[in-house]
Amino acid sequence: MTEYKTEAQKKKFYRTSDWNKLRQQALVRDNYECQQCKREGKVHVDSKRVEGERKTIELNVHHKYEIEHYPQLALVLDNLETLCLKCHNEMHDRVFGEQKKKKWDDEMW
């Protein structure tokens, strides 16, 4: 079984045609909408391509069970969901531009 432990292994996987085909299937299945926003009653859809401009990235296809730990689920459609960049970063505990919430709310003595 293929492993996806290093950044190089992951990058190689995400450049494969198998991943690109499956990623497209997930986007179509999820109607090009962020599924987390949808669960929260919000709508976040993909950007539109404008002639002569580079398309902005709005959506990612997220592995619910990460390929690093579950390589056997790397190409399983049911393990994927479409997320906007904000929700995807929150899923991976990557918060930019704002202070991360402290794990403990203890007072300083």
Backbone hydrogen bonds, N-H to C=O, Kabsch-Sander energy under -0.5 kcal/mol:
donor,donor_aa,acceptor,acceptor_aa,energy
10,K,6,T,-2.1
11,K,7,E,-2.9
12,K,8,A,-2.2
13,F,9,Q,-1.9
14,Y,10,K,-2.5
15,R,11,K,-0.6
15,R,12,K,-0.9
16,T,13,F,-1.9
20,N,16,T,-2.1
21,K,17,S,-2.5
22,L,18,D,-2.2
23,R,19,W,-3.2
24,Q,20,N,-1.9
25,Q,21,K,-1.9
26,A,22,L,-2.2
27,L,23,R,-2.2
28,V,24,Q,-2.4
29,R,25,Q,-2.8
30,D,26,A,-2.4
31,N,28,V,-1.7
32,Y,27,L,-3.0
33,E,30,D,-1.3
34,C,44,H,-2.5
35,Q,82,T,-3.1
38,K,34,C,-1.8
39,R,35,Q,-1.9
40,E,36,Q,-1.4
41,G,38,K,-1.6
42,K,37,C,-3.2
46,D,32,Y,-1.4
53,E,50,V,-2.4
58,E,56,T,-0.6
60,N,83,L,-3.6
62,H,60,N,-0.6
62,H,81,E,-3.3
64,K,62,H,-0.7
64,K,79,N,-3.2
66,E,64,K,-0.6
69,H,66,E,-0.8
70,Y,66,E,-2.6
73,L,70,Y,-2.2
74,A,71,P,-1.4
76,V,73,L,-1.5
77,L,75,L,-0.6
79,N,76,V,-1.9
80,L,77,L,-1.9
81,E,62,H,-1.8
83,L,60,N,-3.0
85,L,58,E,-1.6
88,H,84,C,-2.7
89,N,85,L,-2.7
90,E,86,K,-2.2
91,M,87,C,-2.4
92,H,88,H,-1.4
93,D,90,E,-1.6
94,R,89,N,-3.6
95,V,93,D,-0.7
96,F,94,R,-0.5
